[in-house]
Amino acid sequence: MEKTEDEFKGEIGRTYRDSTPSWPEQVRVPKDAPNIVFIVLDDVGFADLGCYGSEIATPRMDRLAAKGAHYSNFHVTSMCSPTRACLLTGRNSHAAGVGIIAEWSSGYPGYAGQVGKNAATVPEVLGLHGYSSYAVGKWHLTNIADYGAAGPHDNWPIGKGFNRWYGFHGALTDQWNPELCQDNRPIQLEKTDDYHLSTDLVDHAITDIKDHVSSAQGRPFFLYLAFGACHWPHHVPQEYIERHQGKYDCGWDVIRAQRHKKQLELGVVPPGTALAPLNPGVRPWTEFPADERTLLARLQETYAGFLEHTDDQVGRLVDHLEAIGQLDNTLIVLLSDNGASPEGGPTGAINLRKHMVYETESPQVGIAHLDKIGSELAYNHYPTGWAQVSNTPLKWYKKNVHGGGVRAPLIIHWPGHIADPGVLRHQYHHVIDIAPTLYEIMNIEAPGQYKGVPQLPVHGIGMNYTLADVQAPTQKDSQIFELLGDRAIWHQGWKAVSRHPKGRDFDLDQWELYHLSEDFSEASDLAKQHPEKLEELVALWWEQAGRYGVLPLDDRDWERAAERLKMNQTLHYEFHSNMARVDRMQSPDITDRSYAIEARFTVGEEPPRGVLLAWGSHFGGFVIYLKNGRLCYEYVYSESLTHRIESPYQPPPGNAIVELHFTRTGKNAGRAVLLADGNEVGEVEIPKTWPTHGTTAGLNCGQDAGAPVSFSYQKPFRFNASGLKVTVSLATDSESEAGAAYAAALKEQ
């Protein structure tokens, strides 16, 4: 019998007595290979942790820093998907196919919205060496076209090397009512009264670890724990908000100065580091009226509580590792994915989705609803003034490539393997350097081919030298940055950077020059003093941009998503009772157009009750349901405005039909007519409508499984009649204007 290298290598005779067995070679785990845990925070600024100068109490993360290594000169990309691609591959984000968030993918290699097959991930590489890998939490590395239950799942975590996944795809997840997936399918959350997503994620992380150490003793694990915290909405139990009552009444100018002073004392920033001026659009605290200051302070109290709650969850995970005797053999890497977010604008909002997408919220709304902030009745985010505090002492924010967008906290904890624990490291590094650090520790290399696909070289360099010698000079040479046309490059202590206003000719962008080795906060622009150095760095940027897939430059954001979403849209949809949730980004595009909904079902002996179709949530959505012999339709424009039709309806046993006809009567306005068994039973004028992708949740048929659209029933309020089928048919009366609605709807990512 002919044998190949991958086939059976023994000998086969007539019986086992004259045959020779051959067993597959077991994967060998590298000697002394540790467990590895990545903990990724979301939108947490450089200055938000206690060990980086904050007044916010983060003792559990601070303890990891005190017993490990933390870094003042660590950098990421300025949005979450690109940073996660860098972290999990060791390649520059554009080269890996994720130069922008997954939703804003385009038809170019650097902006595919998913990690390419030529960039094997950390779990894929570790799997070749005996590791089992578990992902818990935010993923955000799947193109929106692939979010559905039917996949394809190649770019879900299971398709990228993880053995299990429990979490969510995109950004801005509701912490009280998240839309979750497990492995390769959307799931319905059966939550307890005290449910919070961060707690749930750590519960699942602990379960994965328990299962692993119980069934795979002697083999290490890799855990990737990516919190939704502290991305907006800032949701947290009330007790955590109350801890900070009054703490921020002094305002962001005072708190920012206090953090800056503390950073100087701790050595987080070098002596003499200047505090960057207030960013454009950030007003001094004293210019706000007293009632608005109350709102602004409450929003920051909530953010601080959110971060402290997250710190407690990190502590629970570390305590579990210690309790089972695994902490000393576990390498923990904790970081934030980008700088603090400016998306709340000058005064923040309690329903930021609506505020950003389809109706500006005045501060008076928040003032009237202070008690809702942080609860499931709000979708709140803090203002830009507090975002700049989070980024102290730096300028600009998330989405920018100045320091405020790309300088981030990094903590590495590995008992017995870090010289001078607790001492700050100041070497310049980037998130692409994490993966090669792991490979260096285990004395392994990323494969040149993976599953038959030639691999990109790993672009990062190992950071092990910083663990061994706190004073070692930086070994990294250069690092490129780009996001939405903002560009920067760091090279041997110097940084060239330009901000790009959307729509402007790229050749008109003004480049700035900073000697970062002497100017931590980018306070002194040296472009005019050293034009030759600037010219050198700009030329280097263009060379590396070509090498790493950054080109073509593209400052479009929502337009890219609109193009991709329209490829998935049809005019007719069919849904069935208790099917898997349909993500909001894949739901029918009813934006500013006419449409018809038809629900057919069979009535039995019991009167029909429950939800026929639910879309969105109480922050924006609609629902059709039957309750107590009445047929109801509710269109929720926002948390404070609902339009309603209600009519008696008690169909006899047999087939029944409920219909909703929505007729567009003007721009973002229409009339809804409700019908039962062909008879009109009510209508309502809806003068203002939301765009489909401005909703806060997806679509469910036969139940309301997420954040409820209405509080008139107890979710999930499953429909009890059989054979429910709901069709949605779209008209073509406003396709030209639908593109504009996409524009607004996708800004918030």
N, C-alpha and C positions, 0 to 999 in steps of 0.2 A: 504493500500500500504506500503510495507516494505521500510524503509529508512536507509541509511548509513550516516556516518558522513559527507561525501563529497557531499551528494545529497540534494535535496530539503527538507527543514525542516518544511514547513508549512503543512496545511491540504487541501486535494482536495476533494470537495463535488461534487454534481451534477451541481451547478452553482457557480458563484463567491460569491453569497449572503451567501452560507453556506460553503465557503472555506476560508482558512487563507493563505495569501501570505507570502513568505519568500524571502528576498533579500540576495544575497551573501554579506558576511561581507567585508567592504571596508578595503583596506590595510591602516594601520595607519602609518603616517610618524612620526619618532621620534621627540620629542619636541625640538624646536629650531635647527633642523637639517639644516646645511648650504648647499649651493651649493658647489660642489667640482670640482676643475679644476686641472688636471695634465698637466704640460707642460714638454715634454721630448726633450732635445737637443741630437744630435747625434755626437759622437766622439769629444765633446768639453772637453778640458782638465781642470784639477783642477785650473789652474792659468789663464784661458782665460777671465774671467769676470772682469770688473773693480773692483768690491768689493772684488775680490780675488787677487788683485795686478797687474792686466793687464793694459797696456797702451791703449788697444782697448776700444773704447767708448761704454759702454753698460748701458746708464743711466736708461733705463726703467726696466731692471732686477735689477740694483743697487738700484733703488727706492723701489722695492719690498723688497729687503734685508734691506734697511734702515728703513722701516716701519714694518718689520716682524722679522723673525729669519733666520740667515744663519749659516751654520755649517762647521767647519774645519776638522771634523773627521768622515765624512760620506763616506760610501763605497758602491760599486756596484760590479757586476761581471765584467769580463774584455771583454765581447762581448755583443752585443745588445740583441739578443733573450733571453738569460738567464736572463739579467737584467729586461727585460719587463715581463717575467714570474714571477719573484720575486715581482716586483712592483704590478702586477695585481692579485696576489694570496696571498701574505704574506708567501709563502713557499719557502724553498730553491730550487734553480732552478732544480737540478737533481731530487729531490723528485717530483717536478711538471711535470717532463718529458722533460725538456728543458735544459740539461746540456751543450749544444753547440748550435750554430745557427741552425735554422730550416733546412737549406739545408744539414747540415752535420749529419743528423739523422742516427741512426743505429738500429739494432734489439734488443736493450736493454732498459729496462724501463726508465732509467735516461736520455736517448738520443732519445726520440721518435719524437722530432721535433715539438711537439704540447703539449699544456697543458692538462693534464689528467682530466678525468671526476671526479676524486676524489679530485680536487683542485678548488673549485668554485672561480670564479673571483670576483673582486670588483663590477663590474656592475651586476653580478648575485646576489650577496649578497645584494647590495643596492636595486635591483629590488624587493626584498622581503619586503622592507620597503618604497615603494612608489616612489622611484627615477626613472627618465627616464635617459638613458645614451646614449652618443653620442661619437663616435670615429672618429677622423679626423687625417689623416696622416699615418705614417708608422705602420704596424702591425707586420710582421716578426715572427708570431707564428703559421703559417700554414705549414705543410709539403709540399714540392715542388710537391709531387704527386697529391695534391689537389688544385693546383693553377688554374685549368681550369674552364671555364665557367659552365661546368656541375657539378662542385664540386667533391666530397661532400663538403658541406659548414658548417659542424659541427664545424670546427675550424677556420672559418672566424669570424670576429668580431660579426656579427649578431648571430652566433651560440654560442657565449660566453657572451651573456647578453646585448650587445649593441642594441639600437633601430635603430640606423642609423650608416652607415660608409661611409666615402668618403676618399679614400687614396690609398695606394699601399702596396704590400706584402713584398718585400725584401729590400735589401740594395742598395747602390750606384745608387740612382735614378737621372736621368737627370732632373735638375731643370727647364730647358727651355722646354723640351718635355717629360714630365713624362708619364708613362703607368699607368693609374689609374683605380680604381674600385669604384663602388658605390653600397652599400649594398652587394648583392650576385652576382654581374656581372661585368665583365670588361666593361669599357666605352671608347668611343672615345672623346678625348678632343677637344672642339671647342674653341681655345684660341685667345686672343687678341694680338695685336702687342707688348704690354708691359707686357705680361704674365710672371709671375714667380711663381713657385710652392708654396713657403712659403706664398706669398700674397694670393694665391688661397686657401690654407688651412685655413688661418685665416678668409677669406671671408666666407667659408663654416661653420666654427665654429661659427661665428657671426650669420649667418642665422639659425643654429640649436638653438642657444640661443633665438633668436627672436621668432622662431616658438614655442619654449617651453613656454616661459613666456606669450605668447599670448594665448596659448591653455590649459595650465595647471597651472593656477595661484594658488599659495599656495603650489605647489609641487616642491621640489628641483630637481636639475639636476646634473648629473656627466658628465663632458666633459674631454675626453682624447685627448689631442692635441700633436701629436708626429711629430715633424719636421723631414724632411730629412736633414736639416742643423744641423751640419756642416760636414756631411759625404761627402767624395769626390764623384763625381766631384764638385769642388768649383765653383759654378756658381752664378754670382751676376751682377746686373747692373753696367755698367762702371763707373758711377759717384761715387759709393761706393769704387771702387778700387782707383780712382784718389784722394780720400781724404787722402790716405796713401802714396802717391808718395814720395819716398825718406826716409820715416820713418824707413825703415828696412835696409838701406844701411850699417848701422854700424854692422849688423850681429847678429847671434843668441847668441854668447857668451856675447855680451854687453846687449842685451835685456833680456837674462835670469838672468844676474846679477842685472839688474834694477828691474825686477819683484821680485826677491828674497828680495832685499832691501825694496821694497814697502810692501811685505808680512810681513816682520818683523815690519815695522812701523804700519801697520794696525792691527797687532796681529793675522793675519791669520795663522801664524806659531809661535811656541813658541820662546822666546829669545834663541839665541844660536843655532838655527836650522842650520845645515850645508847644503850647496848646493851640491847635489850629483854630482859626476864627470860626464863628458860626457859619454854617453852610448857607448859601443863598436860599431864601424862603423860610429860614428859621428865625422867628422874632424873639427878642429878649423877653424873658418871662414876665417882667413887670408891665409889659405893654398889653397884656390880656386882662379883660375885666375879671372881677373876683369870681363870678359864677363859672366862667370858662376855666379859670385856674383850678377850681374844684374838680371839674370834669377831667382836665388834663392830668391832675395828680392821681385821680382814681384809676385812670388808664395805666399809669406807671405802677401804681400799687398792685394792680392785677398782673402786670408783666412780671414784676418781682416775685409775686406769689407763685406764678406759673414756673419760673425758673427754680425756686426753692422746692416746689413739689417734684420737679424733675430730679433735682439733686437727691431727694429722698429715695426716688426709685433707683437711681444709680447705686445708692447705698444698699438697698435691698439685694441687688444683684451681687455686689461685692461681698456682702455678708454671707450670702449663700455659697459663693465660691470658697470663702474661708471656712464655713461650717462643714463642708464636705472634704476639706483638706486639699483643695485645688488652687487656692489663691497664689501660693508660692510658685506654682508651676504654670502660671497664666500671665501672658504678656497682654496688657491692656493698653489700647490706644484710644484716647478720647479727644475729639476735636469738634469744631463747628464748621458747617459747610460753606458759609460766606458771612459777610458782615451783616450788621443789623439793617432791617428793612425800613425804607422811607415810604412805603405804600400807604401809610395812614394819612399822609399829607399834613398840613399845618396844625390841624386840631384833632386828628384821629377820627374814629367813628365807632358806633356800636353795631352797625351792620355794614361792614366794609365792602362786602360783595356788591350791595346795592350802591353804595357811595362811589365806588370806582367804576361801575359798569353802566348804570342807567339812571341814577338820580343822586345828585350831591346832597349829603346830609349836613345840616347845619349843627353847630355845637348845641343849640337849644334842644335838639332831640336827645342827645346824650345827657344833658343836664336834667331833663325830665325823667330819665330812666337810669339813674346812677345805680340803683339797686339791682339792675339786670346785668350789669357788666361782669363778665366772667362766667355767667350762668349759661344754660342751654337756650335762654331767651335772647342772647346777644351773640354777635359775630364780630367781636371787637378787636381793635388794633390801636396801638399808641401812635402819637404824632411824631413828626420828624425830629423835633427837639430832643425827645427821649432816645430816638434812634442814634442821634449823634452822641448822646451820653454813652450809649452802649459801645460806641466806637472810639471813645476817648483814648488818646488825644488826637485822633486822626480826622481827616476831612473826607466827605462824601460817604457813600453807603453801598449796600448790596446793589448789584447791576453796574457799579462803577469799578474801575481798576486802579483807582487811587487806594491809599492804605485802608480807608474805611470799608472798602468792598472786599479786599483780598487778604488783609492781615487777620489772622484768627488764632484763638487759643489752641494749644496742643499739649496734652499730657501723656506721657508714657510711663507706665508702672510695671515693673518686672523685678520682684524681690530678689536680691542677691546678685543682680547683673548690671546695676547702675552705680557708677562711681559718684560720690558726693551727692547722695539723694537729697532732694529739696532745693538744690542750687539751680537757679535759672540758666538755661542755655540760650546763647545769643547768635548761634550760627544761622545763616540764611538757608531756609529749606522750603520746599513746596510739597503739596499733597501727593505729587507723583513719586516722592521719595519714600513713602511708607511701604509700598509693596516690595521694592528692592531691599529695604531694610529687613523685612521678614525673610526673604530668600537668602540674604547674607547670613542672618542668624542661623539658619538651618543648613547652610552650605549647599544650597541647591540653586539651580538656574531655571529661569522661565524657558519653556521649550521653544525650539526653533520652528517646530511644526506642532499643531494641535488639531487632532481629528482630521489630519490630512491637509490643513490649511497653513501655509507659511505665515509665520508670526512677525509682527512688528517688533523691533528691538524695544526693550524697556527703556524709557527715556529718563527716568529718575535715577538718583544715586543713593546708595545706602547711607543711613544716618548713624550706624553703629559707633562710629568714631566719637560722636557726641555723647554717647552713653558712657564711653570709657574715659573720656577726657573733657571736662567741662570747658577748659580753656583752649581746646583745639581750634585752629583757624578754620573758617568755612572752606569746604572742599568743592562746593557747587560753583559753577562758573557763570551760568546764565539761565534765565527763565522768561518765557514769553507769556503774555496775557492778551486776551481779546474777548469782548462780549458786547454784542449789539453795536459794534463800531468803535467802542472805547478800546484803546490800544495802549499797551505798555510793554516794556522789556527791562528786566534787571540784568545787569552785567557787571560783575566784579565790583560791587558796591555802589554802582550808579544806576539810576532809573530814569528812563524816558517814558512819558505818559501823556496821553491826549484824551480829552473828553470829546465825544462826538454827539452833537445834537441831531436827533433823527431828521433825515431828509436833506441835510447839508452835504455839499460836495466833500468827499473825503479829503481832497487835496487842500481844502480850506481849513482843516483842523489845525489847531495850534498845539504844538508839542511843548511840554514842560520838561525840565531837567532837574533832578534832585540827586545830591550825593547822600544816599541813604545811610551810608556808614557814619555820617556826621549829622544827618538831618532825619531823625526817626519819623517825624510827623509830616514830612514833605511841606515844610513851612517856607523854605527859601528856594524859589525858582531860579536856577542858574543858567537858563537857556541863553541869555544874552551875554553872560560872562564866559561861557564855554561853548560857543557855537560848533566848534569842531568835534567836541565830545558828543553833542546832541546829534550831529550829522552821522557820526559813527554808529550811534545806538539806533537811530531810525533805519539806517541801512541794514543793520543786524536784524531789526524787527522784520523787515521785508524778506530777508533771506530765510529766517526761521518760519515766517508765515507760510512761505512756499513749501518748506520742508515738512511742516507739521499739519498741513491741510486746513489752514485758517482761511485761505482764499476760496471763493471770492468774498470780499468784505460785504456784509449785509446788515443794514440797520433796521430791517423790518422785524417786527415782533409778531403781533396778531395776524398780520397778512399771511405769514408763512403757515400759521395754524389754519387759517381759513381755507387756504388752498388744499391742505391735506384733508381737512374735515369734509370738504365738498366732494372729494373723491369717494367718500363712504356713503353719502346721502342718496336716498331714493325718495320716491313719492308715495310709497305704500309700505306699511309696516304691519306685522301681525304678532300679537303677544298672547300668551297663555297663562292661566292661573298658576301662581306660585312658581313661576320660572325664576331663573337667576336674574338678579338686578341688572339693568342696562345702565351703564355709566352715562352721566349727563353729557359727556362729550360724544357719545354715540347715539343719543336719543334723537328722534325725529326733529328736524329743524323747523319748529313752528314760529320762528322769529318773524314778526311783522308780516304775517300772511294769513290767508284763510285756510281752514282745515276742518276735517270731520272725523269724529270718533264714534265707532260703533261697537257696542258690547253685546254679545249674544251668550245666553246661558239657559240652562234648563232648571226650572223651579220644581222642587220636590214637595214633600209634605210640610216641611218647615218654611215659614216665611223667609224670603231671601234677606240677607244682611251681610254687611261687610264692604270692603273697598273693591271697586271694579278696576280703577286705574289711579295711581298716585304718582305724582311727578314733582320732584323738588322737595321743598320743606316749608316750614312756617316762615322762613325768610324770603320765600319766593317760590311759587309752584301752583299746582292745582290738583284737585282730587274729585272723583265721582264715587259716591258711596250710597248704600242703602242702610237705613237705621230706623227702627221703630215704625215700620210701614211708610217711611218717607224716603223719597229719592232726592239726593242733595248733590249740588255742584258748588265747589268753592274755588275761586280764583284768588290766590294770595299774591298781591302785587308787592307787598313788603310786610314786615312784621307788624305794621300799624294800619294796613289797608287791605281788606278782603271784600271781594264781591261774591254774592251768594244767590243761588236759586234753590228753593226747597218746595217740594210738592208731594201730596199723598200718592203712594204707589204700592199697591198690594196685588201683584200679578198672581193669577191662579196657577196650579201645577201645569207644567208644560213649557214650551219655548217662550222666551222673552227677549226683547231687544230694548236697549237703552242707547240713545244717541246724543251727541253733543255737536252742534254745528256752530263753528266760529267763523264769522264773516268780518273780514277786514274792512273798516269804514274810513280809515285815514291812517296817517303815519303813526305807527305804534298805538293803534286804537282799534276797537272792534265791538261786535255784539255777539254774545253767546246765547244760543237757544238750546234748551234741553227738551228731549223728546222721550216718551215712554210708549213702546209698542206702536210707534208711528204717530202718536198724538203729541202735539206741542203742550208742554206743561209749565213752561216758564222761560223768561229771557231776562238778560241783564246787559246793560251797556258797560263796557270796560274802557274808560277813556285813556288809560295808560297801561301798556303791557310790557312785560320783561322780555329780554332776548333769551332764547333757549339756553345758551351756554353761560348765561349770567345766573342761572339757578345754583343752588347750593348742594344739590343731591341728584341722584339718578332717578330712574323710572322703575316702578314695581307694578305688577299686574296681580290682582287677586289679594293684595295686602298692601299695607304701608309699613315697610320694614325698617326704614331709617329714621332720621329726625322727622317727626310727624308733620304732614302738611297742615293738618287741622287738629285742634284740641277738643273737637266735638266727639271724639271717640278715643278709645284706648288702643294704641297700636299694639300689634300689627293689624288688628281688626280684619282677620282673614275672611274672605268671601265664602259663604257656606253652600251656595248652589253649585251644581256640577256643570262641566263642559264650558267653562268661561273662556271665550275667545274675544280679544279686543283688537280691532283694526284702527289704524290711524292713516288717513289719506290726506296728503298735502296738496294745496292748490299752487298755482304758479303765478299768482297775482302780484307778487312783490319780490321776485328773485333779485332784481337789481338793487333793492334796498337791503336785502338780507345780508349782503356783504358788509354793509356799514354796521349792521348789528353785530356781526362776528367781531368787527373791529373793536367795538366797545367791550364786548363780552370777554375777550381773552386778555385784556390788559392786566388782570389781577394775578396772573401766574407768577 
